[in-house]
Amino acid sequence: MSSFLLQDAALRGVLSGYHTPWLDWVMWTLSAIGGAGAIWLVIAVVMAAWLPRLRPVAWQVVLALTLSQIVVDGVVKPIVGRARPFVAEPTISVVGAYRPPTYSFPSGHAAQSFAAAIVLASALPRRRAWWFLLAALIAFSRIYIGVHYPLDVAVGIVVGLAVGLVVTGGAAWYTWGSASAPPAVPR
């Protein structure tokens, strides 16, 4: 194993070394709601129902989630084939009972979360900090609960940002082809 990957494994140990029952529960919950982009899909559905003018943005979220999953699970993970931390080192504890059977690199949770955050930030810029905070917490939870290395999450974030930028093209869909201002968002 290269020195770089050894350092990545050591950093994972530091970042996931502090456990308390309440924090374990918070991190496991963040990881669970980030699975398959679930929280982002819920946000998109609620947004589309609450502000019908943002329905195209909800479809952008779905597209971003789908594309990031295809890139991560369909392309990069099979090519790289990095074992998860608990497979590489069986003594590593995992918060919760679920141990993903897929490869570790890159993190799909991080990719999907940041892809969705880019889309939502382009549509609702006043809430930008909240979208990225949620995405960052979901991404970090994957290291904390013991199923990813920091490099997995960092590359997942980069993939998600790239997919989000490709999907938005730098703008939310509701503004495409119209000279109207973005819809007012209640505070």
N, CA and C of each residue as an Amber inpcrd file, in Angstrom:
protein
   561
   0.8610000  -1.1830000   0.0000000   0.0000000   0.0000000   0.0000000
   0.8990000   1.2350000   0.0000000   0.5330000   2.2330000  -0.7800000
   1.3530000   3.4370000  -0.8840000   1.2990000   4.2480000   0.4070000
   2.2890000   5.0910000   0.5660000   2.3660000   5.9620000   1.7380000
   1.1370000   6.8690000   1.8280000   0.6840000   7.3330000   0.6500000
  -0.4830000   8.2160000   0.6220000  -1.7250000   7.5120000   1.1550000
  -1.9350000   6.2690000   0.7350000  -3.1020000   5.5120000   1.2050000
  -2.9680000   5.1490000   2.6790000  -1.7500000   4.9230000   3.1350000
  -1.5400000   4.6750000   4.5760000  -1.8950000   5.9140000   5.3960000
  -1.5220000   7.0850000   4.8820000  -1.8780000   8.3340000   5.5660000
  -3.3880000   8.5440000   5.5550000  -4.0360000   8.1990000   4.4490000
  -5.4920000   8.2930000   4.3470000  -6.1460000   7.3910000   5.3920000
  -5.6400000   6.1710000   5.5340000  -6.1740000   5.2380000   6.5340000
  -5.9420000   5.7600000   7.9510000  -4.7730000   6.3600000   8.1870000
  -4.4880000   6.9130000   9.5140000  -5.4110000   8.0920000   9.8240000
  -5.6490000   8.9340000   8.8380000  -6.5610000  10.0680000   9.0350000
  -7.9730000   9.5740000   9.3180000  -8.4020000   8.5150000   8.6360000
  -9.7140000   7.9250000   8.9130000  -9.8080000   7.4970000  10.3740000
  -8.7330000   6.9070000  10.8680000  -8.7030000   6.4820000  12.2660000
  -8.8620000   7.6440000  13.2230000  -8.2270000   8.7630000  12.9170000
  -8.3370000   9.9540000  13.7650000  -9.7550000  10.5350000  13.6910000
 -10.2840000  10.6650000  12.4720000 -11.5970000  11.2880000  12.2860000
 -12.7450000  10.4380000  12.8190000 -12.5480000   9.1460000  12.8790000
 -13.6250000   8.2810000  13.3640000 -13.3030000   7.6880000  14.7300000
 -12.3160000   8.2410000  15.4040000 -11.8660000   7.6830000  16.6730000
 -12.6730000   8.0800000  17.8940000 -13.4150000   9.1460000  17.8310000
 -14.1790000   9.6200000  18.9900000 -15.6350000   9.2130000  18.8310000
 -16.1190000   8.3840000  19.7190000 -17.5030000   7.9210000  19.6370000
 -18.2120000   8.0900000  20.9710000 -19.4150000   8.6050000  20.8950000
 -20.3340000   8.6410000  22.0320000 -21.6840000   8.1910000  21.4900000
 -22.5350000   7.6330000  22.3290000 -23.8210000   7.1400000  21.8200000
 -24.6480000   8.1950000  21.0880000 -24.7000000   9.4190000  21.6150000
 -25.5380000  10.4240000  20.9540000 -24.9620000  10.8340000  19.6010000
 -23.6250000  10.9640000  19.5180000 -23.0080000  11.3390000  18.2550000
 -23.0710000  10.1790000  17.2530000 -22.9260000   8.9580000  17.7540000
 -23.1000000   7.7940000  16.8790000 -24.4860000   7.8140000  16.2470000
 -25.5040000   8.1130000  17.0490000 -26.8740000   8.1500000  16.5430000
 -27.0390000   9.2560000  15.5030000 -26.4950000  10.4480000  15.7680000
 -26.5930000  11.5730000  14.8280000 -25.9030000  11.2180000  13.5070000
 -24.6940000  10.6940000  13.5930000 -23.9400000  10.3800000  12.3680000
 -24.5820000   9.2240000  11.5990000 -25.0670000   8.2170000  12.3070000
 -25.7420000   7.1140000  11.6260000 -26.9960000   7.6360000  10.9240000
 -27.7470000   8.5220000  11.5900000 -28.9580000   9.0840000  10.9880000
 -28.6210000   9.9020000   9.7500000 -27.5900000  10.7320000   9.8340000
 -27.1760000  11.5190000   8.6590000 -26.7870000  10.6010000   7.5030000
 -26.0660000   9.5450000   7.8080000 -25.6850000   8.5920000   6.7690000
 -26.9090000   7.9080000   6.1770000 -27.8440000   7.5420000   7.0290000
 -29.0530000   6.8420000   6.5630000 -29.9040000   7.7410000   5.6630000
 -30.0940000   9.0040000   6.0460000 -30.9340000   9.8830000   5.2220000
 -30.2420000  10.2770000   3.9230000 -28.9200000  10.1330000   3.9010000
 -28.1800000  10.4240000   2.6730000 -28.1460000   9.2640000   1.6970000
 -28.5330000   8.0840000   2.1540000 -28.5080000   6.8960000   1.3110000
 -29.4350000   7.0360000   0.1100000 -28.9150000   6.7270000  -1.0660000
 -29.6540000   6.8250000  -2.3290000 -30.2140000   8.2280000  -2.5520000
 -29.6140000   9.2140000  -1.9000000 -30.0690000  10.5930000  -2.0740000
 -31.4360000  10.8560000  -1.4700000 -31.8500000  10.0290000  -0.5090000
 -33.2160000  10.0860000   0.0260000 -33.6080000  11.4720000   0.5280000
 -32.7750000  12.0910000   1.3430000 -33.1470000  13.3980000   1.9020000
 -33.2780000  14.4350000   0.7870000 -32.4290000  14.3170000  -0.2300000
 -32.4660000  15.2740000  -1.3410000 -33.7130000  15.0770000  -2.1850000
 -34.1400000  13.8330000  -2.3320000 -35.3970000  13.5690000  -3.0440000
 -36.5860000  14.1240000  -2.2770000 -36.5710000  13.9570000  -0.9590000
 -37.6560000  14.4990000  -0.1300000 -37.6860000  16.0180000  -0.2500000
 -36.5280000  16.6500000  -0.1660000 -36.4570000  18.1090000  -0.3080000
 -37.0020000  18.5360000  -1.6670000 -36.6330000  17.8090000  -2.7270000
 -37.1060000  18.1530000  -4.0740000 -38.6200000  18.0220000  -4.1760000
 -39.1810000  16.9510000  -3.6160000 -40.6310000  16.7450000  -3.6700000
 -41.3580000  17.8260000  -2.8840000 -40.8850000  18.1200000  -1.6880000
 -41.5190000  19.1610000  -0.8700000 -41.4170000  20.5130000  -1.5620000
 -40.2500000  20.8100000  -2.1230000 -40.0510000  22.0720000  -2.8310000
 -41.0060000  22.1830000  -4.0190000 -41.1380000  21.1070000  -4.7840000
 -42.0210000  21.1200000  -5.9580000 -43.4810000  21.2750000  -5.5540000
 -43.8600000  20.6780000  -4.4330000 -45.2430000  20.7920000  -3.9660000
 -45.5120000  22.1690000  -3.3740000 -44.5300000  22.7130000  -2.6680000
 -44.7060000  23.9900000  -1.9770000 -44.5880000  25.1680000  -2.9370000
 -43.6410000  25.0890000  -3.8620000 -43.4050000  26.1530000  -4.8380000
 -43.4400000  25.5450000  -6.2430000 -44.6290000  25.4010000  -6.8210000
 -44.7520000  24.7300000  -8.1260000 -43.8350000  25.2840000  -9.2190000
 -43.4920000  26.5560000  -9.1270000 -42.5870000  27.1170000 -10.1430000
 -41.1970000  26.4800000 -10.0870000 -40.9110000  25.7900000  -8.9870000
 -39.6020000  25.1550000  -8.8460000 -39.6260000  23.6730000  -9.2230000
 -40.7080000  23.2010000  -9.8110000 -40.7570000  21.7900000 -10.2180000
 -39.6210000  21.4150000 -11.1730000 -39.2810000  22.2810000 -12.1150000
 -38.1260000  21.9250000 -12.9720000 -36.8350000  21.7360000 -12.1650000
 -36.6790000  22.4930000 -11.0960000 -35.4920000  22.3510000 -10.2490000
 -35.5140000  20.9950000  -9.5520000 -36.7050000  20.5640000  -9.1400000
 -36.8200000  19.2420000  -8.5220000 -36.3520000  18.1670000  -9.5020000
 -36.6930000  18.3140000 -10.7790000 -36.2170000  17.3660000 -11.7820000
 -34.7070000  17.4700000 -11.9620000 -34.1690000  18.6680000 -11.8080000
 -32.7170000  18.8390000 -11.8610000 -32.0470000  18.0720000 -10.7270000
 -32.6470000  18.1140000  -9.5360000 -32.1110000  17.3710000  -8.3970000
 -32.1070000  15.8740000  -8.7210000 -33.2140000  15.3790000  -9.2480000
 -33.3060000  13.9570000  -9.6010000 -32.2360000  13.5960000 -10.6370000
 -32.0560000  14.4260000 -11.6350000 -31.0430000  14.1790000 -12.6540000
 -29.6360000  14.1800000 -12.0430000 -29.3630000  15.1390000 -11.1770000
 -28.0420000  15.2190000 -10.5330000 -27.7730000  13.9830000  -9.6780000
 -28.7860000  13.5330000  -8.9370000 -28.6240000  12.3350000  -8.1150000
 -28.3640000  11.1080000  -8.9840000 -29.1210000  10.9920000 -10.0630000
 -28.9830000   9.8410000 -10.9540000 -27.6160000   9.8240000 -11.6340000
 -27.2060000  10.9620000 -12.1780000 -25.9110000  11.0190000 -12.8640000
 -24.7430000  10.7750000 -11.9160000 -24.8200000  11.3260000 -10.7160000
 -23.7140000  11.1030000  -9.7760000 -23.6380000   9.6340000  -9.3690000
 -24.7730000   8.9760000  -9.2340000 -24.7440000   7.5500000  -8.9080000
 -24.1680000   6.7300000 -10.0620000 -24.5290000   7.0850000 -11.2830000
 -23.9840000   6.3760000 -12.4480000 -22.4680000   6.5350000 -12.5150000
 -21.9850000   7.7600000 -12.3230000 -20.5410000   8.0090000 -12.3810000
 -19.8200000   7.2420000 -11.2700000 -20.3390000   7.3110000 -10.0520000
 -19.6650000   6.6820000  -8.9140000 -19.7720000   5.1600000  -8.9600000
 -21.0100000   4.6550000  -8.9600000 -21.2100000   3.2120000  -8.8460000
 -21.0250000   2.4630000 -10.1590000 -21.3120000   3.1230000 -11.2680000
 -21.2130000   2.4490000 -12.5490000 -19.8720000   2.5680000 -13.2270000
 -19.1090000   3.6080000 -12.8890000 -17.8430000   3.8380000 -13.5870000
 -16.6410000   3.7620000 -12.6390000 -16.5690000   4.6830000 -11.6620000
 -15.3400000   4.8270000 -10.8790000 -15.1140000   3.6690000  -9.8950000
 -16.1170000   3.2940000  -9.1250000 -15.9110000   2.2160000  -8.1410000
 -15.4230000   0.9140000  -8.7800000 -16.0310000   0.4680000  -9.8760000
 -15.5260000  -0.7690000 -10.4820000 -14.0970000  -0.6490000 -11.0290000
 -13.7250000   0.5280000 -11.5020000 -12.3720000   0.7130000 -12.0440000
 -11.3440000   0.7160000 -10.9220000 -11.6170000   1.4590000  -9.8370000
 -10.6410000   1.6050000  -8.7520000 -10.6430000   0.3760000  -7.8440000
 -11.8160000  -0.0670000  -7.4210000 -11.9250000  -1.2740000  -6.6100000
 -11.2950000  -1.2100000  -5.2370000 -11.3520000  -0.0800000  -4.5850000
 -10.7650000   0.0530000  -3.2460000 -11.6970000  -0.5770000  -2.2060000
 -11.1400000  -1.4260000  -1.3800000 -11.9110000  -2.0880000  -0.3270000
 -12.3250000  -1.0840000   0.7360000 -13.4630000  -1.3360000   1.3240000
 -13.9320000  -0.4800000   2.4210000 -13.0160000  -0.6600000   3.6260000
 -12.9910000   0.3430000   4.5270000 -12.0990000   0.2440000   5.6920000
 -12.3070000  -1.0220000   6.5210000 -13.5480000  -1.3980000   6.7500000
 -13.8180000  -2.5740000   7.5900000 -13.4790000  -3.8890000   6.8930000
 -13.3040000  -3.8540000   5.5700000 -12.8540000  -5.0400000   4.8360000
 -11.3290000  -5.0990000   4.8820000 -10.6930000  -3.9510000   4.6510000
  -9.2330000  -3.8860000   4.6550000  -8.6620000  -4.1710000   6.0400000
  -9.3720000  -3.7480000   7.0710000  -8.9280000  -3.9440000   8.4550000
 -10.1280000  -4.4080000   9.2740000 -10.3030000  -5.7190000   9.4200000
 -11.5020000  -6.2720000  10.0710000 -11.7430000  -5.8100000  11.5100000
 -10.7420000  -5.2300000  12.1610000 -10.9520000  -4.7670000  13.5380000
 -11.6470000  -3.4150000  13.6160000 -11.8230000  -2.7560000  12.4680000
 -12.4910000  -1.4510000  12.4540000 -13.9590000  -1.6330000  12.7850000
 -14.4320000  -0.8310000  13.7250000 -15.8480000  -0.9160000  14.0850000
 -16.6660000  -0.0290000  13.1540000 -17.8750000  -0.4920000  12.8860000
 -18.8090000   0.2450000  12.0450000 -20.0080000   0.6010000  12.8980000
 -20.4010000   1.8760000  12.8800000 -21.5830000   2.3060000  13.6170000
 -22.8050000   1.7970000  12.8650000 -23.6510000   1.0680000  13.5440000
 -24.8090000   0.4610000  12.8980000 -24.4360000  -0.9030000  12.3520000
 -25.4210000  -1.6510000  11.9710000 -25.1830000  -3.0250000  11.5260000
 -24.8620000  -3.1280000  10.0380000 -25.2440000  -2.1300000   9.2560000
 -25.1030000  -2.2390000   7.8090000 -23.6700000  -2.0040000   7.3580000
 -23.1640000  -2.9380000   6.5750000 -21.8360000  -2.8330000   5.9750000
 -22.0070000  -2.9060000   4.4640000 -21.8790000  -1.7610000   3.7910000
 -22.1110000  -1.7470000   2.3350000 -21.2440000  -2.7690000   1.6090000
 -21.8290000  -3.4980000   0.6510000 -21.0680000  -4.5160000  -0.0760000
 -20.2620000  -3.9700000  -1.2580000 -20.4470000  -2.6960000  -1.5860000
 -19.7700000  -2.1060000  -2.7410000 -18.3590000  -1.6530000  -2.3620000
 -17.6170000  -1.2290000  -3.3720000 -16.2820000  -0.6850000  -3.1210000
 -16.3920000   0.6670000  -2.4130000 -15.2580000   1.1320000  -1.9310000
 -15.2190000   2.3300000  -1.1030000 -15.0110000   3.6320000  -1.8810000
 -14.2390000   3.5960000  -2.9590000 -13.7950000   4.8250000  -3.6260000
 -14.5350000   5.0550000  -4.9280000 -15.1620000   6.2220000  -5.0670000
 -15.4020000   7.3240000  -4.1260000 -16.7280000   7.1450000  -3.3880000
 -17.0130000   8.0510000  -2.4980000 -18.2450000   7.9880000  -1.7120000
 -19.4400000   8.4500000  -2.5430000 -20.4020000   7.5640000  -2.7090000
 -21.6290000   7.9110000  -3.4210000 -22.4820000   8.8860000  -2.6350000
 -22.5030000   8.7370000  -1.2990000 -23.2570000   9.6760000  -0.4650000
 -22.7340000  11.0980000  -0.6580000 -21.3960000  11.2460000  -0.6520000
 -20.7960000  12.5750000  -0.8210000 -21.0970000  13.1160000  -2.2100000
 -20.9580000  12.2790000  -3.2340000 -21.2060000  12.7330000  -4.5990000
 -22.6550000  13.1700000  -4.7790000 -23.5920000  12.3580000  -4.3410000
 -24.9970000  12.7150000  -4.5060000 -25.3590000  13.9520000  -3.6880000
 -24.8400000  14.0290000  -2.4830000 -25.1760000  15.1810000  -1.6320000
 -24.6670000  16.4900000  -2.2180000 -23.4470000  16.4970000  -2.7070000
 -22.9120000  17.7430000  -3.2560000 -23.5060000  18.0700000  -4.6260000
 -23.8610000  17.0630000  -5.4030000 -24.5430000  17.3280000  -6.6760000
 -25.8940000  17.9890000  -6.4110000 -26.6460000  17.4540000  -5.4500000
 -27.9490000  18.0390000  -5.1010000 -27.7790000  19.4210000  -4.4940000
 -26.7630000  19.6040000  -3.6520000 -26.5360000  20.9080000  -3.0260000
 -26.2460000  21.9790000  -4.0770000 -25.4770000  21.6370000  -5.1020000
 -25.1940000  22.5940000  -6.1890000 -26.4930000  23.0140000  -6.8630000
 -27.3380000  22.0380000  -7.1800000 -28.6080000  22.3410000  -7.8540000
 -29.4780000  23.2300000  -6.9650000 -29.6280000  22.8460000  -5.7130000
 -30.4850000  23.6190000  -4.8080000 -29.9130000  25.0100000  -4.5360000
 -28.6010000  25.1050000  -4.4460000 -27.9820000  26.4180000  -4.2300000
 -28.1850000  27.3300000  -5.4320000 -28.2250000  26.7560000  -6.6320000
 -28.4530000  27.5960000  -7.8080000 -29.8950000  28.0820000  -7.8630000
 -30.8070000  27.2760000  -7.3380000 -32.2240000  27.6550000  -7.3650000
 -32.6290000  28.5070000  -6.1730000 -32.0380000  28.2150000  -5.0340000
 -32.4020000  28.9060000  -3.7920000 -31.1300000  29.4140000  -3.1160000
 -30.5130000  30.4300000  -3.6790000 -29.2050000  30.8700000  -3.1810000
 -29.1990000  31.3830000  -1.7480000 -30.3220000  31.8510000  -1.2510000
 -30.3520000  32.3200000   0.1390000 -30.1520000  31.1760000   1.1310000
 -30.4340000  29.9840000   0.6980000 -30.2950000  28.7960000   1.5460000
 -29.0050000  28.0270000   1.2360000 -28.1450000  28.6000000   0.4240000
 -26.9190000  27.9390000  -0.0290000 -26.1120000  27.3340000   1.1190000
 -25.8870000  28.0840000   2.1570000 -25.0760000  27.5820000   3.2780000
 -25.7050000  26.3360000   3.8970000 -27.0260000  26.3080000   3.9950000
 -27.7050000  25.1460000   4.5850000 -27.5600000  23.9120000   3.7040000
 -27.6790000  24.0870000   2.3810000 -27.5390000  22.9400000   1.4800000
 -26.1460000  22.3370000   1.6000000 -25.1320000  23.2010000   1.6150000
 -23.7670000  22.6890000   1.6870000 -23.4220000  22.1600000   3.0810000
 -24.0040000  22.7310000   4.1120000 -23.7870000  22.1960000   5.4610000
 -24.3610000  20.7820000   5.5550000 -25.5870000  20.5830000   5.0760000
 -26.1890000  19.2480000   5.0950000 -25.3480000  18.2700000   4.2750000
 -24.9130000  18.6860000   3.0990000 -24.0870000  17.8190000   2.2530000
 -22.7820000  17.4500000   2.9610000 -22.1420000  18.4220000   3.5970000
 -20.8750000  18.1660000   4.2930000 -21.0730000  17.2290000   5.4840000
 -22.1530000  17.4050000   6.2170000 -22.4170000  16.5280000   7.3620000
 -22.6780000  15.0920000   6.9090000 -23.4420000  14.9380000   5.8400000
 -23.6930000  13.5890000   5.3050000 -22.3790000  12.9650000   4.8450000
 -21.5660000  13.7330000   4.1390000 -20.2830000  13.2200000   3.6540000
 -19.3880000  12.8100000   4.8190000 -19.2700000  13.6640000   5.8350000
 -18.4180000  13.3350000   6.9870000 -18.9420000  12.1270000   7.7500000
 -20.2530000  11.9730000   7.7960000 -20.8240000  10.8450000   8.5320000
 -20.3110000   9.5150000   8.0080000 -19.9890000   9.4500000   6.7380000
 -19.5130000   8.2050000   6.1390000 -18.1350000   7.8060000   6.6800000
 -17.3120000   8.7990000   6.9690000 -16.0150000   8.5200000   7.5970000
 -16.2450000   8.1300000   9.0480000 -17.0520000   8.9110000   9.7380000
 -17.3080000   8.6990000  11.1640000 -17.8380000   7.2990000  11.4490000
 -18.8080000   6.8330000  10.6430000 -19.4040000   5.5300000  10.9560000
 -18.5200000   4.3640000  10.5140000 -17.4320000   4.6400000   9.7950000
 -16.4470000   3.6130000   9.4920000 -16.5710000   2.9280000   8.1430000
 -17.2920000   3.5380000   7.1980000 -17.4750000   2.8720000   5.9040000
 -16.7090000   3.5290000   4.7560000 -16.0170000   4.6440000   5.0170000
 -15.2290000   5.3200000   3.9810000 -13.9600000   5.9100000   4.5710000
 -13.0000000   6.0870000   3.6920000 -11.7730000   6.8250000   4.0040000
 -11.9900000   8.2910000   3.6260000 -11.1880000   9.2100000   4.2000000
 -11.3190000  10.6260000   3.8290000 -11.1360000  10.8850000   2.3290000
 -10.2100000  10.1770000   1.6870000  -9.9980000  10.3820000   0.2460000
 -11.2360000   9.9810000  -0.5480000 -11.9290000   8.9400000  -0.1140000
 -13.1750000   8.5240000  -0.7730000 -14.1840000   9.6660000  -0.7610000
 -14.2900000  10.2940000   0.3940000 -15.2590000  11.3800000   0.5610000
 -14.8210000  12.6100000  -0.2210000 -13.5410000  12.9390000  -0.1770000
 -13.0440000  14.1210000  -0.9020000 -13.2850000  13.9760000  -2.4050000
 -13.0040000  12.8190000  -2.9520000 -13.2260000  12.6190000  -4.3880000
 -14.7190000  12.5650000  -4.6860000 -15.5050000  11.9940000  -3.7860000
 -16.9630000  12.0100000  -3.9530000 -17.4970000  13.4320000  -4.0170000
 -16.9520000  14.2980000  -3.1800000 -17.3640000  15.7080000  -3.1980000
 -17.0300000  16.3390000  -4.5510000 -15.8330000  16.0930000  -5.0420000
 -15.4270000  16.6540000  -6.3440000 -16.3370000  16.1440000  -7.4590000
 -16.6260000  14.8510000  -7.4510000 -17.5350000  14.2810000  -8.4540000
 -18.9050000  14.9450000  -8.3590000 -19.4130000  15.0770000  -7.1440000
 -20.7290000  15.7000000  -6.9500000 -20.7670000  17.1430000  -7.4220000
 -19.7320000  17.9030000  -7.0970000 -19.6760000  19.2910000  -7.5520000
 -19.6510000  19.3620000  -9.0700000 -18.8590000  18.4950000  -9.6860000
 -18.7760000  18.4880000 -11.1520000 -20.1180000  18.1160000 -11.7830000
 -20.7520000  17.0770000 -11.2610000 -22.0500000  16.6670000 -11.7970000
 -23.0780000  17.7760000 -11.5950000 -23.0860000  18.3810000 -10.4110000
 -24.0240000  19.4730000 -10.1430000 -23.8340000  20.6340000 -11.0990000
 -22.5950000  20.9800000 -11.3880000 -22.3270000  22.0740000 -12.3180000
 -22.7230000  21.7110000 -13.7430000 -22.5020000  20.4650000 -14.1330000
 -22.9100000  20.0240000 -15.4740000 -24.4300000  20.0580000 -15.5950000
 -25.1070000  19.5560000 -14.5850000 -26.5790000  19.5010000 -14.6270000
 -27.1900000  20.9010000 -14.6310000 -26.6570000  21.7950000 -13.8320000
 -27.2370000  23.1430000 -13.7810000 -26.7640000  24.0140000 -14.9260000
 -25.5930000  23.7360000 -15.4410000 -25.0380000  24.6310000 -16.4490000
 -24.8550000  26.0260000 -15.8660000 -24.7940000  26.0960000 -14.5490000
 -24.6220000  27.3670000 -13.8580000 -25.9230000  28.0930000 -13.5490000
 -27.0710000  27.4790000 -13.8830000 -28.3570000  28.1470000 -13.6310000
 -29.4390000  27.1150000 -13.3340000 -30.3780000  27.5180000 -12.5280000
 -31.5300000  26.6620000 -12.2630000 -32.4140000  26.6390000 -13.5020000
 -33.0700000  25.5260000 -13.7570000 -33.8540000  25.3730000 -14.9770000
 -35.0130000  26.3520000 -15.0900000 -35.5520000  26.7910000 -13.9830000
 -36.7110000  27.6750000 -14.0840000 -36.3600000  29.0150000 -14.6960000
 -35.0760000  29.3480000 -14.7740000 -34.6880000  30.6230000 -15.3720000
 -34.3360000  30.4740000 -16.8420000 -34.2060000  29.2540000 -17.3220000
 -33.7990000  29.0520000 -18.6970000 -34.8550000  29.5870000 -19.6550000
 -34.4190000  30.3800000 -20.5880000 -35.3000000  30.8740000 -21.6360000
 -36.3090000  31.9010000 -21.1900000 -36.1910000  32.4070000 -19.9820000
 -37.1430000  33.4250000 -19.5410000 -36.3940000  34.6510000 -19.0500000
 -37.0170000  35.7680000 -19.2420000 -36.4180000  37.0170000 -18.7760000
 -36.9250000  37.3690000 -17.3800000 -37.7760000  36.5170000 -16.8250000
 -38.3490000  36.8300000 -15.5100000 -37.3370000  36.5500000 -14.4090000
 -37.5330000  37.2170000 -13.3140000 -36.6840000  37.0310000 -12.1500000
 -37.0140000  35.7010000 -11.4930000 -36.0860000  35.1470000 -10.7270000
 -36.3720000  33.9120000 -10.0050000 -37.5580000  34.1230000  -9.0620000
 -38.2720000  33.0590000  -8.7480000 -39.4250000  33.2050000  -7.8650000
 -38.9870000  33.6250000  -6.4600000 -39.8420000  34.3880000  -5.8210000
 -39.5710000  34.7810000  -4.4380000 -39.6790000  33.5520000  -3.5550000
 -38.7330000  33.4030000  -2.6570000 -38.7190000  32.2700000  -1.7440000
 -39.0460000  32.7900000  -0.3480000 -40.0680000  32.2360000   0.2850000
 -40.3960000  32.6810000   1.6360000 -39.2300000  32.4130000   2.5870000
 -39.0670000  33.2720000   3.5390000 -37.9840000  33.0990000   4.5190000
 -38.3900000  32.2530000   5.6320000
